[in-house]
Amino acid sequence: MREAVRTGRLAPGTRLPSSRQLAADLGFARNTVADAYADLAAEGWLTARRGSGTLVADRMITRPILARSVAEPSGDPCHDLIPGNPDLTAFPRAAWLKAIRRAVAAAPDDALGYGDPRGRPELRAALADHLARARGVNVSPEHMLICAGVSHGLQILSGVLAGRGARNVAVESYGLDRYCGLLAAAGLKTLLLPLDTHGTDPVPPVGTDAVLLTPAHQFPVGTALQRDRRTAVVDWARQTGGLVLEDDYDGEFRFDRQSVGALQGLDPDRVVYLGTASKTLAPGLRLAWMALPPTLAEEAAAAKGQTDSSEVFSQLAMAEFITSGAYSRHVRAARRRYRDRRDALVTALAQHAPKVRVTGTAAGLHTVLGLPPGTEQRVLQSATRQGLKVAGLSRYRRERSLNAMADAIAVGYGVPSDAAWPQALSALVRILS
């Protein structure tokens, strides 16, 4: 910490986490952290006032980090601000262990067999109830299918669509390339949807069999699909017999008002809903789910088979975690934590980098920062020198897209721990101010 203050990585005035919080993040005894804070305050690096917390002292930086030569390698990034991942230090270990113990103790003997390809009935029932309350999804447990990630679910759906004779799937102009790769592996051609100042125009061209969307919080642009466009794409599916594949990206993390309900609720027979625990809990759980139209459920279960299934005790633990109320409590706490980080980011940029345009802040674990024309690559290079791992918006632009957006970076605020976030934010502000 002394070195971070000396070199400027921790800027004067930065508020540090409490000794209790930092001790929990680092796995130290609280007295160890409290003693270190006291030593640094005595040396003049920190200031501690009752009611104000512990701050970096306002003093001259002796070796500015920006003095480093541009050509000098900086080593591995100190802070990961790539969008799409949660704070893994906040995983509710104690509550999850309790759920595992209860689930294993109550598990029937048949849970240890090969089981139903759709997943454990306890989890499908718990998810159907939770999604109805939290996301407005209308599905019966029989039409739920548990999979090992949204990518796995999309792989299953791609095979089903190709087997039905589908040829074309429309996708958003900006998004993850691996999804297009999964569609292409099944022999499906991707068509690009136009993008304008209101976000994605979801009504696809003639000859489209399905549309893949992230309507709750478009990745990576960050917009929510507007009401008239939500109804328009559902009307298209009804009229043409097409399908809408809804990736409910960041759907649980709406900050400023009640979450926008899932698109699936408008027409459960034409919309496939895909959700995951990767953002709310951890990607390592390999738990995701699909709410399927009745006409697709049997084919999707057959296409999945017994392969790539989530481990049975994880499914049982997740069911217990949901039904006990622990999942909803965890999501509410995570939503508050990420909203506080979002607010700190917006406030810091307004004060120190007012020319940066901040968009996509209504939900999710990332925001988009608009830059002056021609500066995206220069900002990315500066971020590397500051020990920040960030993504340029151009990284997510689909090949062949005619709708290029202005220079910008997509900044994720989910990964850093509560202790590391102030340092990451200070470094980000420095490269943008």
N, C-alpha and C positions, 0 to 999 in steps of 0.2 A: 504494500500500500504506500509505503514511503517513496518507493521508486516511481509509482504511478503518479503521485503528486509532484515529485521532483521533475519528471519529464513532461508533465502537462496532460497526461492521459486522464487524470482526474482534475478537472478544472476548478479554480477557486469558486467557492460557494456551493459546490455539489453536495447534496444531502446524502449521507451514507445510511445504510440500513442500520436498524437497532442491533445491539450486540446479540440479543436473543435470535433475531432473524438471520444474521450472518453466521452465527454458530450453528444454527440448524442447516443452513445451506452448505456449509463447509464440513459439517460433521465433527466440529470441535466442541470442547466444553465451553460454556458461556463465559466462565472466568478467564479463559485464555484470550478470548476476543476482547473482553472488557479491559484486561491488563494491557493488551496491545493498543487499544484506543487511548488509554490513559497515558502510555508512554509517548505516543505520537502527538497527543495534545500538549504534553509537557515539553516536547521538542519544538513545538510551534507549527507542526504540519496540519493539525486539526484544531477545531474549536468546538467546545461542548457547552451548551447552555441549557438550563432546565426549561423544558417546554419547547425548545427549538430543535432538539436533536443534535446530532454530530455532523458538522460541516467541514469541508476542506477549507483551510485557512486562506485568507486573501494575502498572498505573498508572491514574491517574484519567482518565476519558474527558471531554474538555473540551467536546464538543458532542454530547450523546446524540442518536442518530438518532430516538428516540421523541419527542423534543421537537418534532418537525415537526407542524404543524397538520394535523388530520384532513382538512380541506378542501383542503389544498395538494396539487396533483398531484405524483406521484412520478416520472413519466416511465416509460420502458420498464423492465420487470423485469430485474434483474441476473442472476437465476438461474432456469433453467427446471426445475421439478420436476414437470411434467406427466408422468404415467405413459405408458409405451409406447415410449420411444425410448432408444437406446444412447448411449454416449460415442463420438461421432464422431472425437474427437481420437485415439482408440486404434485407429482403423482400420489394419490391417497393410499400410501402403503398399508397403514394400520387398518383402514376401513376395508381395503381389498383383501387383506389377510383374513379379517373377520368374515367377509363374504365367502371366501374359499372354504374356511373351516365349516361354516354352516352348510354350504352347498354340498361338500363332500360327505358330511355326516348324514344329510337327508337324501342323498342321491340313491335312486333305485338301482337294483342290480343290473337292469338292462341298459343303464347309462354307460356301462363299461363295454358294451358290444359295439358292433359296427354302426348301428343306429340309422336314423332317417337322413338321407342326403340333404333335406331341407334344414337340418339342425335340430337341436334339442327343443322339444315342445315347450319347456319352461321358459326358455329365452324368447321363442317366437311369440308366446302369449304376453310376456312382459313387455316386449318391444311394441307389439300392436297396441297395447294400452298406453304406453308412454308416448308413442308417436302421435296417437290420436289427441292426447292432451297438449303436448308440447309443440307439435308441428302441423296439426290438422290433417294428418294422414288417415285415410279411410281404408282399412285393410283387415282381413281376418287372419288369425295365426296360421291357418292352413295355406295361405298365399304368401307368407313370409319365407325368405330363404336366407340362411346365414352363410356368409362367404368370408374369405380371408383378406378382404380389402376391396376398395372400389374398383381397382384395376382387375382384380379377380372377377368381380361381378360383371364388369364390362366385357371381359373375355368370354364369360358364359353367355351373355346376351348376344355378343357378336356371332357366336356359333349358332345360336337359335335363329337369329335373323337371317343369316346366310342359308341355313337349312330350310327356311320358309321361302327362299327365293328373293330376298331383299338384295339390292345392289348398291344403293347410295344412302349415306348417312351425312346429314348436314351438321357441321360443328362451328363453334365460335371462332372468330378471326384470331383471337389470342387465347392460349391455353397450354396444356401440357402435351408435348409431342408424343409421350408414350401412349396416350389414349388413341391417337391416330394410328400408331403402330399396331395396337391391338385390333383395331378395326380392319386395317390392311391385311393383317395376318389371317383373318377370316375371309378374305377376298372381297371386302367391302370398300367402296370408293368414298372418299370424304369430299364433301362440297362445303365451301366456306360461306358463312352467313355474313351479310354486310354489317358494318359498325358505323354508328353516327354519334352525334353529341348526346343522344339519350341512351347510349349503350347498344347492345346487340338487337338487330331486327330479326326476330326468330322465325318468321314465316319463310320457309325454304322455297327453292325453285321447283318447278314441275319435275316429276320423276324421283323426288326424294321419298325414301321409305321410312326414315326415322330422323329425329333431331336430338342431338346431345347438348344439354344446356346446364349452366350453373346459375339458376335464377335468383337464389337468395343473396349471393354475394359473388358476382362474376370474378372468376380467377383468370388473370391477375388484375384486371382493370378496376374491380371493386364496386361496380354499380349493381344495383338491384333491378331486376327486370320490371319494367313499368306495368301498371295494371292493365292498360289496353293491350299491351303486347303479350301479357300472360294469357288473357282470354283469346287473343288472336291465334296463338300457336295451338291452344287446345281446340279451338274451332277448326283449324287446319287438320288436326289429327282426326276429328270426328268426320269431317267431310271426305277425307281421302283414305281413311282406314290406316293412316300412319301411326307411329308410336313416338312419344316424347320420352327420352331418357333423362331423368332429372337427377343430377349430381347435387345433393343438398349441401354444397360447400359452405362451411361456416354458418349453417342455418341455426345452430344453437347459440351463436354469439352475436345477437343484435343488441346494440348498446343504448340507443337514444329513444327507443319506443318498443312496443310489443313486437316480437318477431313476426315477420311476414310469413303467413302460412305456406306450407308446401304446395307446389303446383299440382301435385297428385290429387289433392282434395277437390279440385275442380272437375276431374274426370278419372276415377280410379281404373276405368276400363281402357284408357288410352295413354296413361302416364305410368312409367316404371320409376319408382322412387329408390334412390341409392343413398344410404347413409353409412356412417362409420364412427368408431370410437377413437380413431387416430388423432383427432384434434381435441376432443374432450378429455380423453384419458392418455393414451399413448399408442403410437403406431406399432410398437412391438407386440401388442396383444393380438394383432392380426384378426380383429373382429370388425366385420361390416355386415350389412344386411340390405336386402332388396324387398320392397313391397310390390308384388307383381299383379298384373291383371289376371283374373281367373283363367283366361284362355292361354296364358303363357306359363302359369305356375308349374304344371306337370312337365312341360318340355324343358324348362330351366332346371328343375330338379334332376331330370334324367341327364341333361348335359353336364351338370356338375358331378354327378356320381359320388363316389366316396373319396375322391382325391382332393388335395389342397384344402381340406376342411380344417376349421379352427379346432384346437384341442378341447375335448369335451368338458374338462373341469373349468376351463376359461369361460365356456358358454354357461355352465351352471353358476359360476361365480358372478358373471355379468347379470344373469337373471335375478339372483339374490340381491346384487348391488342396486338394481333398478327397483325391485319390489319393496325393499326396505326403506327407500327414499334417499339412500346415500348418494345415488347418482345425481339426482336433482339438486341436492345440497352442494355437491362438488361442482356441478356446472354453474350454479349461481355464484359460488365463491370465485371460480375461474373467470366468469364474466366480469365481476367487479375488478379483479386484478388486471385483466387485459384492458378494461375501460380506463383504469387509472394510468396505465402505460400509454395508451392512445392519447389521453388528455395531456400527459406530460410532454409527449412528442409534439403535439399541436401547439402547446403553449411555448415550448422552447423555440420552435421554428418561427412562430409569430414574433418573438422577441429578437432573435438573432439572425434569422434568414427570411425576412418578410417577402422576398421575391419568389420564394419557393411555393408552388401551388400544391396544396394538400387536398387529395381527393380519396374517395373510397373509405371514409372513416366511420360510416354508419354501423359497420359490423366487422367481425372477423379478426384475424390475427396479423393483418398487414394493412398497409396503406400505400398509396402511390404518390410520389413526390415529383411534380412537374419541374423540368429544368429549362434553362435558356437553350435555344436551338444550338445543336452541335457540341453540347457539353457532356453528354451522357458518358462517353468513354473516359473523358478526363476525370469526371467525378468517381467513376469506378476505380481508376488508378489511384486516386487520392485515398479512397476508402481502403484499398489494399495496404497502402503505406501506414494508415492509421490503425491497422489491425482489425478492420471490419470486413465481413463477408456479406456483400449485398448483391442484388441482381438488377441488371438493367431491364427495362420493360421490353426492349427489343428481343431479349432472350426468349420470350414467350410468344413472339409473333409467328403465326403459322406461315410456313412456306407457301408461296403463291398468293398471299393475302394482298389485296390492293388497298386496304384500309390501314395505312401506317399512322400510328399516333405520334405525337411530339415526343421529344426526348424526355425520359423520366426514369426513376428507379423505383422498384417495388421493395419496400422495407418491412420486414417481419419483426414484430415485437414480442413474439411468443417464446422463443428459445431461451434468451438470457434469464437467469434466475433473478429474484428480487434484489439480491445483493449486487449482481453484475449489471443490471439494467441502467443505473445512473452513469456508469462509466461508458457503456455503449452509446447512450444518448449524447453524452458530452462529446465523444469522438465524432458522432454523426453530425452534430451541429457545427463542429469545427470545419468539416469538409464542405459544408453547404453555406457557411456565412462568409 
